[in-house]
């Protein structure tokens, strides 16, 4: 079982990903959905996830700024974004 956190500030995108994970990935348990860098940093520290689904642009910063707070992360990252230049 993988513990995961979704970091996405667009609620419909977060809900869609959560639905897809619940339906298709029984081995992924989403522990939290966060909409900001500040909230995500707190939840990552608290929950210690195995996997992070991370948007690039968030209301209070970027996914890259979030990752800078964890120089030696123990979690894997899957970027989720609608921006072609980051794909």
MMTF fields as JSON, N, C-alpha, C and O atoms, coordinates in Angstrom:
{
  "mmtfVersion": "1.0.0",
  "mmtfProducer": "UNKNOWN",
  "numBonds": 347,
  "numAtoms": 348,
  "numGroups": 87,
  "numChains": 1,
  "numModels": 1,
  "chainsPerModel": [1],
  "groupsPerChain": [87],
  "chainIdList": ["A"],
  "bondAtomList": [4, 2, 8, 6, 12, 10, 16, 14, 20, 18, 24, 22, 28, 26, 32, 30, 36, 34, 40, 38, 44, 42, 48, 46, 52, 50, 56, 54, 60, 58, 64, 62, 68, 66, 72, 70, 76, 74, 80, 78, 84, 82, 88, 86, 92, 90, 96, 94, 100, 98, 104, 102, 108, 106, 112, 110, 116, 114, 120, 118, 124, 122, 128, 126, 132, 130, 136, 134, 140, 138, 144, 142, 148, 146, 152, 150, 156, 154, 160, 158, 164, 162, 168, 166, 172, 170, 176, 174, 180, 178, 184, 182, 188, 186, 192, 190, 196, 194, 200, 198, 204, 202, 208, 206, 212, 210, 216, 214, 220, 218, 224, 222, 228, 226, 232, 230, 236, 234, 240, 238, 244, 242, 248, 246, 252, 250, 256, 254, 260, 258, 264, 262, 268, 266, 272, 270, 276, 274, 280, 278, 284, 282, 288, 286, 292, 290, 296, 294, 300, 298, 304, 302, 308, 306, 312, 310, 316, 314, 320, 318, 324, 322, 328, 326, 332, 330, 336, 334, 340, 338, 344, 342],
  "bondOrderList": [1, 1, 1, 1, 1, 1, 1, 1, 1, 1, 1, 1, 1, 1, 1, 1, 1, 1, 1, 1, 1, 1, 1, 1, 1, 1, 1, 1, 1, 1, 1, 1, 1, 1, 1, 1, 1, 1, 1, 1, 1, 1, 1, 1, 1, 1, 1, 1, 1, 1, 1, 1, 1, 1, 1, 1, 1, 1, 1, 1, 1, 1, 1, 1, 1, 1, 1, 1, 1, 1, 1, 1, 1, 1, 1, 1, 1, 1, 1, 1, 1, 1, 1, 1, 1, 1],
  "groupList": [{"groupName": "UNK", "atomNameList": ["N", "CA", "C", "O"], "elementList": ["N", "C", "C", "O"], "formalChargeList": [0, 0, 0, 0], "bondAtomList": [1, 0, 2, 1, 3, 2], "bondOrderList": [1, 1, 2], "singleLetterCode": "X", "chemCompType": "L-PEPTIDE LINKING"}],
  "groupTypeList": [0, 0, 0, 0, 0, 0, 0, 0, 0, 0, 0, 0, 0, 0, 0, 0, 0, 0, 0, 0, 0, 0, 0, 0, 0, 0, 0, 0, 0, 0, 0, 0, 0, 0, 0, 0, 0, 0, 0, 0, 0, 0, 0, 0, 0, 0, 0, 0, 0, 0, 0, 0, 0, 0, 0, 0, 0, 0, 0, 0, 0, 0, 0, 0, 0, 0, 0, 0, 0, 0, 0, 0, 0, 0, 0, 0, 0, 0, 0, 0, 0, 0, 0, 0, 0, 0, 0],
  "groupIdList": [1, 2, 3, 4, 5, 6, 7, 8, 9, 10, 11, 12, 13, 14, 15, 16, 17, 18, 19, 20, 21, 22, 23, 24, 25, 26, 27, 28, 29, 30, 31, 32, 33, 34, 35, 36, 37, 38, 39, 40, 41, 42, 43, 44, 45, 46, 47, 48, 49, 50, 51, 52, 53, 54, 55, 56, 57, 58, 59, 60, 61, 62, 63, 64, 65, 66, 67, 68, 69, 70, 71, 72, 73, 74, 75, 76, 77, 78, 79, 80, 81, 82, 83, 84, 85, 86, 87],
  "secStructList": [7, 3, 3, 3, 3, 3, 3, 7, 1, 1, 2, 2, 2, 2, 2, 2, 2, 2, 2, 2, 2, 2, 2, 2, 7, 6, 6, 3, 3, 3, 3, 3, 3, 3, 7, 1, 2, 2, 2, 2, 2, 2, 2, 2, 2, 2, 2, 7, 7, 1, 3, 3, 3, 3, 3, 1, 3, 3, 6, 6, 3, 3, 2, 2, 2, 2, 2, 2, 6, 7, 6, 6, 7, 1, 1, 3, 3, 3, 3, 3, 7, 1, 7, 4, 4, 4, 7],
  "xCoordList": [0.843, 0.0, 0.889, 1.838, 0.562, 1.27, 0.405, -0.766, 0.98, 0.3, 0.598, 1.751, -0.452, -0.271, -0.932, -1.868, -0.414, -1.014, -1.174, -0.267, -2.335, -2.575, -2.398, -3.011, -1.553, -1.351, -1.824, -1.122, -3.02, -3.685, -4.661, -5.52, -4.536, -5.399, -6.707, -7.573, -6.87, -8.129, -8.931, -8.584, -10.005, -10.73, -11.267, -11.247, -11.743, -12.276, -11.171, -11.428, -9.96, -8.834, -8.454, -8.189, -8.432, -8.106, -9.156, -8.816, -10.433, -11.509, -11.452, -11.685, -11.144, -11.03, -9.906, -10.085, -8.751, -7.622, -7.944, -7.639, -8.55, -8.928, -9.871, -9.707, -10.843, -11.78, -11.039, -11.269, -10.15, -9.406, -8.527, -8.437, -7.892, -7.045, -7.872, -7.496, -8.995, -9.844, -10.398, -10.524, -10.726, -11.323, -10.294, -10.601, -9.084, -8.11, -6.843, -6.085, -6.592, -5.327, -5.602, -5.465, -5.985, -6.331, -5.15, -5.342, -3.934, -2.747, -2.293, -1.253, -3.068, -2.751, -3.862, -5.028, -3.494, -4.45, -4.124, -3.061, -5.035, -4.835, -5.159, -6.294, -4.139, -4.259, -4.717, -5.302, -4.445, -4.808, -4.842, -4.17, -5.649, -5.668, -5.385, -6.102, -4.33, -3.895, -3.959, -3.728, -4.275, -4.428, -3.331, -3.351, -2.38, -1.342, -0.004, 0.062, 1.051, 2.392, 2.442, 2.961, 1.907, 1.937, 1.216, 1.747, 0.014, -0.765, -0.071, -0.014, 0.455, 1.116, 2.372, 2.615, 3.165, 4.383, 4.035, 4.723, 2.974, 2.54, 2.102, 2.491, 1.295, 0.777, 1.882, 1.859, 2.842, 3.958, 4.75, 5.098, 5.029, 5.766, 4.982, 5.548, 3.691, 2.829, 2.57, 2.645, 2.265, 1.816, 2.913, 2.752, 4.023, 5.144, 4.684, 4.777, 4.193, 3.662, 4.768, 5.939, 4.36, 5.26, 5.254, 6.221, 4.152, 3.899, 3.209, 2.309, 3.64, 3.06, 2.617, 3.429, 1.331, 0.82, 0.841, 0.074, 1.713, 2.047, 1.775, 2.32, 0.921, 0.672, 1.852, 2.56, 2.053, 3.155, 2.768, 3.489, 1.639, 1.21, 0.149, -0.911, 0.452, -0.469, -0.746, -0.014, -1.773, -2.168, -1.101, -1.001, -0.301, 0.699, 2.131, 3.06, 2.315, 3.672, 3.648, 2.659, 4.754, 4.857, 5.195, 5.648, 4.963, 5.349, 6.845, 7.297, 7.612, 9.067, 9.472, 10.408, 8.763, 9.046, 8.715, 9.406, 7.668, 7.339, 8.463, 8.882, 8.946, 10.011, 11.298, 12.058, 11.557, 12.751, 12.723, 13.776, 11.546, 11.421, 11.823, 11.978, 11.989, 12.343, 13.551, 13.392, 14.751, 15.932, 16.275, 16.882, 15.908, 16.149, 14.834, 14.664, 13.909, 12.572, 12.604, 13.367, 11.757, 11.594, 10.394, 10.028, 9.782, 8.623, 8.967, 9.895, 8.204, 8.319, 7.317, 6.312, 7.592, 6.74, 6.224, 6.977, 4.934, 4.316, 3.743, 2.83, 4.28, 3.789, 2.475, 2.323, 1.538, 0.261, 0.11, 0.177, -0.091, -0.18, -0.877, -0.865, -1.477, -2.11, -1.185, -1.532, -0.017, 0.919, 1.829, 2.585, 1.752, 2.553, 4.046, 4.769, 4.521, 5.964, 6.551, 7.765, 5.701, 6.185, 5.971, 6.468, 5.235, 4.919, 6.141, 6.058],
  "yCoordList": [-1.181, 0.0, 1.245, 1.349, 2.176, 3.456, 4.547, 4.687, 5.328, 6.505, 7.664, 7.899, 8.392, 9.473, 10.757, 10.75, 11.855, 13.178, 13.794, 13.733, 14.384, 15.143, 16.614, 17.118, 17.307, 18.748, 19.428, 19.441, 19.986, 20.564, 21.626, 21.347, 22.848, 23.932, 24.057, 24.84, 23.322, 23.33, 22.119, 20.978, 22.377, 21.313, 20.252, 19.065, 20.659, 19.657, 18.721, 17.543, 19.228, 18.375, 17.408, 16.231, 17.912, 17.063, 15.965, 14.805, 16.338, 15.355, 14.313, 13.13, 14.745, 13.814, 12.821, 11.627, 13.292, 12.399, 11.444, 10.253, 11.96, 11.117, 10.003, 8.849, 10.343, 9.35, 8.276, 7.082, 8.711, 7.747, 6.83, 5.632, 7.384, 6.571, 5.561, 4.394, 6.009, 5.097, 3.977, 2.837, 4.308, 3.327, 2.35, 1.175, 2.828, 2.043, 1.641, 0.81, 2.191, 1.937, 1.574, 2.404, 0.338, -0.112, -0.036, 0.022, -0.036, 0.002, 1.425, 1.605, 2.443, 3.839, 4.38, 4.409, 4.806, 5.39, 6.874, 7.242, 7.71, 9.152, 9.586, 9.476, 10.077, 10.485, 11.937, 12.307, 12.77, 14.188, 14.788, 14.324, 15.839, 16.662, 18.082, 18.62, 18.689, 20.018, 20.977, 20.588, 22.237, 23.226, 24.287, 25.198, 24.182, 25.22, 24.612, 23.497, 25.372, 24.962, 24.831, 23.847, 25.812, 25.821, 24.607, 23.92, 24.351, 23.207, 21.883, 20.983, 21.771, 20.535, 20.27, 19.13, 21.291, 21.108, 20.56, 19.68, 21.08, 20.613, 19.155, 18.351, 18.81, 17.444, 16.44, 15.312, 16.838, 15.944, 15.616, 14.459, 16.626, 16.428, 15.54, 14.669, 15.769, 15.032, 13.589, 12.672, 13.388, 12.075, 11.201, 9.985, 11.821, 11.09, 10.155, 8.933, 10.745, 9.932, 9.224, 9.598, 8.189, 7.498, 8.165, 8.072, 8.836, 9.342, 10.694, 10.899, 11.611, 12.947, 13.212, 13.156, 13.503, 13.961, 15.471, 16.064, 16.108, 17.519, 18.38, 18.146, 19.38, 20.389, 21.359, 21.512, 22.002, 22.966, 24.328, 24.883, 24.864, 26.203, 26.076, 25.489, 26.637, 26.644, 28.085, 28.987, 28.307, 29.669, 30.455, 31.668, 29.798, 30.508, 30.187, 30.438, 29.638, 29.327, 28.235, 28.056, 27.503, 26.444, 25.114, 25.067, 24.055, 22.736, 22.637, 21.915, 23.363, 23.356, 24.011, 23.56, 25.071, 25.709, 24.754, 24.735, 23.976, 22.968, 21.943, 21.6, 21.46, 20.452, 20.981, 20.214, 22.292, 22.886, 22.757, 22.779, 22.625, 22.476, 21.07, 20.826, 20.154, 18.77, 18.372, 17.68, 18.803, 18.57, 17.097, 16.753, 16.238, 14.795, 14.051, 13.357, 14.201, 13.623, 12.102, 11.445, 11.573, 10.127, 9.673, 8.498, 10.59, 10.283, 10.448, 11.17, 9.768, 9.912, 10.967, 11.193, 11.62, 12.694, 12.353, 11.93, 12.545, 12.497, 13.883, 14.313, 14.585, 15.917, 15.826, 15.021, 16.665, 16.785, 18.247, 19.131, 18.509, 19.885, 19.956, 19.0, 21.085, 21.332, 22.128, 22.396, 22.503, 23.319, 22.444, 21.624, 22.621, 21.823, 21.926, 20.942, 23.11, 23.293, 22.469, 22.276, 21.978, 21.131, 19.654, 18.817, 19.326, 17.918, 17.167, 15.972],
  "zCoordList": [0.0, 0.0, 0.0, 0.776, -0.88, -0.956, -0.342, -0.695, 0.584, 1.121, 0.184, -0.178, -0.212, -1.172, -0.701, 0.099, -1.225, -1.033, -2.422, -3.251, -2.657, -3.886, -3.545, -2.604, -4.317, -4.136, -5.421, -6.432, -5.355, -6.533, -6.054, -5.217, -6.578, -6.119, -6.9, -6.509, -7.97, -8.72, -8.251, -8.555, -7.51, -6.827, -7.787, -7.462, -8.957, -9.89, -10.396, -10.645, -10.548, -10.955, -9.827, -10.071, -8.604, -7.461, -7.289, -7.055, -7.407, -7.273, -8.387, -8.141, -9.608, -10.72, -10.52, -10.763, -10.08, -9.82, -8.672, -8.744, -7.632, -6.497, -6.953, -6.558, -7.773, -8.3, -9.101, -8.91, -9.997, -10.822, -9.976, -10.241, -8.977, -8.1, -7.313, -7.204, -6.766, -5.994, -6.866, -6.42, -8.109, -9.008, -9.59, -9.79, -9.861, -10.619, -9.875, -10.376, -8.719, -8.023, -6.565, -5.666, -6.354, -5.005, -4.042, -2.827, -4.576, -3.715, -3.375, -2.742, -3.795, -3.465, -2.567, -2.96, -1.364, -0.428, -0.293, 0.206, -0.735, -0.639, 0.788, 1.252, 1.459, 2.864, 3.012, 4.03, 1.979, 2.063, 0.666, -0.255, 0.542, -0.67, -0.2, 0.643, -0.752, -0.33, -1.511, -2.656, -1.216, -2.271, -2.265, -3.092, -1.346, -1.265, -0.852, -0.334, -1.096, -0.683, 0.838, 1.366, 1.527, 2.991, 3.573, 4.445, 3.088, 3.581, 3.256, 4.094, 2.037, 1.617, 2.441, 2.837, 2.705, 3.509, 4.889, 5.406, 5.475, 6.793, 6.728, 7.575, 5.727, 5.605, 5.271, 5.762, 4.445, 4.109, 5.372, 5.61, 6.171, 7.412, 8.375, 9.034, 8.445, 9.367, 8.933, 9.751, 7.647, 7.169, 6.564, 6.451, 6.177, 5.578, 4.439, 4.554, 3.351, 2.249, 1.472, 1.536, 0.736, -0.177, -1.549, -2.304, -1.854, -3.194, -3.118, -2.304, -3.972, -4.036, -5.464, -6.388, -5.651, -6.943, -6.869, -6.111, -7.65, -7.435, -8.657, -9.736, -8.469, -9.495, -9.521, -8.527, -10.651, -10.781, -10.213, -9.384, -10.652, -10.215, -9.139, -9.355, -7.975, -6.843, -6.455, -6.861, -5.69, -5.33, -4.596, -4.779, -3.771, -2.973, -3.371, -2.603, -4.558, -5.02, -6.066, -6.776, -6.154, -7.147, -6.478, -5.334, -7.213, -6.742, -6.513, -5.625, -7.314, -7.154, -5.824, -5.164, -5.44, -4.148, -2.996, -1.978, -3.165, -2.157, -2.041, -0.935, -3.168, -3.146, -2.529, -1.937, -2.66, -2.05, -0.526, 0.113, 0.057, 1.507, 1.971, 3.168, 1.015, 1.324, 0.467, -0.539, 0.859, 0.023, -0.189, -1.203, 0.726, 0.6, 0.82, 1.822, -0.122, 0.103, 0.158, -0.55, 1.014, 1.108, 0.287, 0.32, -0.446, -1.266, -2.747, -3.11, -3.582, -5.036, -5.472, -4.798, -6.612, -7.113, -8.505, -9.381, -8.683, -10.007, -10.243, -9.538, -11.239, -11.543, -12.307, -13.225, -11.909, -12.61, -13.008, -12.154, -14.29, -14.75, -16.091, -16.867, -16.351, -17.646, -18.564, -19.714, -18.064, -18.83, -19.688, -19.166, -20.992, -21.935, -21.677, -21.833, -21.281, -21.126, -19.989, -19.929, -19.081, -17.998, -18.246, -17.492, -19.296, -19.573, -20.083, -20.366]
}
